[in-house]
Amino acid sequence: MTTPEQSTTVRSPGRRARRVSALARACHPGPLVAVTGLTAALAVTAGQDKGSCLLTTGAVLAGQLSIGWCNDAFDARRDLATGRRGKPVADGAIGTTEVWAAAYAALALCVPLSFACGLWAGAVHLTAVAAAWAYDLGLKATGWSWAPYAVAFGALPAFVALGLPGRPWPAWWVVLAGALLGIGAHLGDVLPDIRGDLATGVRGWPQRLGPDRVRLLLPVPLVTASALLALGPAGPPGRRQATALVVAGLVAVTGTLLGRRWERTAFATAVVVAVLDVALLLSGSAIASGSGIGAGGS
């Protein structure tokens, strides 16, 4: 016969596992893995040593955890009011207080990890994290919803560059391309949910534009980023860069035309262009000494 104390002991590990699982789902694992993985790849490509790569990646991981948990905790009341399912807090899998506590703990960890990469690097990364928190805490419902994405994505290559020996600043076209990639990510992320967002009172920049105009606008920042990354380095673009730019343009035009009939096609082709942009960002032409992230380093 199991006593109440034994029963509590048996159930406790199960409850802890469910809370951990709920926290993992509440941190927005998709964007977390994508951004953290991109950072690690950028750090390696830029030439950071193993210790610096680990610090850079750890700082971004902590920042992304804090951003994801902040988002779910802040939106919990609206998710509950609108009956939105699939969110751990709204589903009752975990309490809002626990998610807020996790967000603040991750943010507290992010600060020393960021500054361990260097004073300027830490300041740049924490500016990006602050912009993302501002988005979560209200900017996403305003006409300035694009700004945190531009700041955060533009700051990412700068954070990596400033972690290199000599603390070099990245080339302007790398930062601008990152910002444009962020704006494209914002438009693409919101496009499938615009009608639902409007129904729940979220009126950010894409929601105010409406799905048709967002579909037409979506390729513009992404292809412009492709052009900057392909043409920004000194000298003529290589075959790989030129091919990526042409493919990005063709894919974007195809998505715009087909998106009139199949809206998700516009989103899917935007993802393809974004992947090409990331590939260009990680290529030697974007991170070459003297023209890209490594400019000015020694």
N, C-alpha and C positions, 0 to 999 in steps of 0.2 A: 504494500500500500504506500502511495506517495504522499508525503506530508506537504502542507502548504509551502514550507520553506524550500523543499526539494522541487516542487512544481515551479516555484518562481525561478529557481536556479536553472531548471531545464528550459524554461521559456525565455530567460534573459538573453542568452546568445542569439536566439532567433530574432528577438526584438532589435538587438543591436545590429544584426546583419541587415534587417529591413531598413533601419535608419541610415545605415551606411549606403545601402543601395539607393534610398530616396535622395540622399545628399548627392550621390554621384549623378543621378538623373537631373537634379535641380541645377547643376553647374553648367548646363548647356554643353554637353560633351563634344558635340560635333564641331562648333566653332573653337572650343578649347584645344582639341587635337589639331585642327587645321592651323591655327595661329601659332601654337607652340611648336608644331612640326616645321612650319615655315621659318620660324626664328632659328631653330636648331640648324636647319639647312643653310640659312643665310650666314650664321656664325661660322660654320665649317667652311663654306665657300669663300667667305671674306678672309679666312686665314687665322681666326682666333685659335689659341692653343686649347688643349683639352679642358683645363681648369676654367678658363674664361668662357668656353662654350657651355659648360655645366652651369656656371653662375648666370649667364645670360638666359639660358633656357629655363632655369629654375625661377628667375625673377618674372619672366613672362608667364610661366605656368601659375605662379602664385597670383599674379595680377588677373589672369583670365578666370581663375577660380573665384576670386573676389567679385569680379564683374558679373559672372553668371549667377552666383548666389544672390547678389544684390538685386539683380533683375527679377528673379523668381520671388524673393521676399517682398519687394516693393509692389509687384503686380498681384500678390496673393489676394488682396481684397477684391480687385476688379475681376480676377479669374473666378473667384467664388461667386461674385454677384452675377456674372454672366453665364455661370455653369460650364465654364471651359474645363474640359477633361484633358488628361494626359500630363498635367502638371502635378508634381508630388505634393506640394502644399495644398492645392485646390482639391486633390484627391484624398487628403487626410493622411497621407503616408508619413508626413513629418510636419512639425509645427513651424510657424513663421519665426518664432524666437530662436529656434535652433539654426535655421538657415541664416538669419541675421548674424548670429554668433559666429558661424562658419565664415561668412563674408568678411567680418571685421578681423577675424584671426588670420585669414589669407592676406588681407590688406596689410596687417601688421607685419607679416612675414615678408611681403613684397618690398617694403621700404628698405630694410637692411640689405636684402639681396640685390636690389637695384643699385644702391650706392656702392656696394662691393664691386660693381663693374666700373666704377669711376664716378666722380662728382657730376660731370656734365651728362654722362650716360644715365646716371640715376635720375637726374632732374628731367631729362627728356622722357624717360620711360614713365616716371610718375605723372608727368603731364598727360601722357597718353591714357594712363589708368584713370586719372581724374576726369578726363573728357568722357571716357566710357561710363563712369559712374554718373556724371551729369546727364548723359543720355538716359540711363536707367531711371534716374530720379525725376525726370520731367521733360528734358529737351526733346525726347522722341515724339512728344505730342505737340511740337511747335514747328514752325517753318524752318527752324535751324537744326532739324534732326540730322541733316547731312554732315554738319560741322564736326561732331565727335568722331565720326567714321574717318573723315579726311585727316583730322589731327592724329588719331591713333594709328592709322595705316601709314601716314607719312612719317611718323616718329619711329616706326619699327626699324627701317634701314639705318636711321640716324643713331638709334640706340646700339645697334650692332657695330656700326662704324666707330662710335666713340669708345667702344670696349677694346679696340685694337691698340697696339703700341703707338704712342704719339698722339692718341686721341684725335684722329682726323675727322673732320666733318665730311659727310657724303656729298657727292655732286648734287647740284640743285635739281637736275632732271630726275635723279633717282627718288628724291623726296617727293617731288611733284607727281611722279608716276605712282608712287605709293599712295598719295592722297587721292588721286583719281581712281585707283583701284578700290580704295575704301568707299568712295562715293558710288561706284558701280556695284560694290557688294551690298551697300545699303538699299539701292534701288532693286536689285535682284532679290534680296532677302524679303523685302516687303511686298513685291509685286503679287505673289500668289495669295496674299492675305489682306489686300487693300479693302475689299468690300466688308470683310469681317471686322477689320480695325475700325472702319467708319461707323459700323453698327455699335461698337463699344466705346465710341467717343475719342479714339486716337486719331488725331489730325496732324500728323507729321508732314514733312515736305512731299513725300511720294503720295500720301493719301490725298493731299490737297490738289496735286496734279491729276490724279485719277489714273486708272489702269491703262487707258489707251495712250495717254501722253507719256507715262512711265515706260511703256513698252517701246515707244519710239525713241525715247531719250536714253534708255539703258545702254545701248552699244557705244554711245558717244564717249563717256569717260574711259571706258575699257579700251576702245581702239586708240584713243588719244594716248593712253598709258603705253599701249603697244608701240606706238610711233616714237614716243620719248625713249623707251628702253632700247629700241632697235637703232634709232638715229642719234641718240644722245652721245655715245662715246665718240672720241676723236677718230677721224678717218671714215671711209665708206663702210657701210654695214656688211658683215659677212653673209655668206649664203644662208646660214641658219637663221640669222636675224631677219634678213629680207623675206625669206620664206614664211617665217612666223608672222610677220607683219601683213603679208598678202593673205595668208590663211585667216588671220584674225578679221581682216576687212570683209572677206567673202562670207565667213561664218556669221558675222554681225549683220550683214545685209540680208542673208538668208533668214536669220531669226526674225528680223524686223518684218519681212514680207510674209513669212508663214505664220508669224505671231498674230496676224489679224484674224486668222481662223482658229489657230490652236495656241492659246495664250501661253501654255507651258513650254511651247517650243522656243519662245523668246527667252524664257528663263534658262532653258537647257543650253541654248547657244551662247548665252551670256556666261555660263559656267565654263564652256569650252574656251572662250576668249580670255576669261580670267586665268584659266590654267596655263594658257600660252603666255600671258603676262608674267605669271610666277616663274615659268621656265626661263623667260628672258631675264627676269630679275636675278635668277640664280646662275645665269650663264656668265662666262668669263668676261663678256663685253660690258656687263653692268657692274662687275666688281673688279675690274682691272685696275691695277695700280696706276695712279695718275689721271684716271678719268671717272672711276666709279666710287664704290664704297671705300676702297683703299686709298683714295687720293690723299696725298699729304702725309701718309704714314711712313715710318722708317723703323 
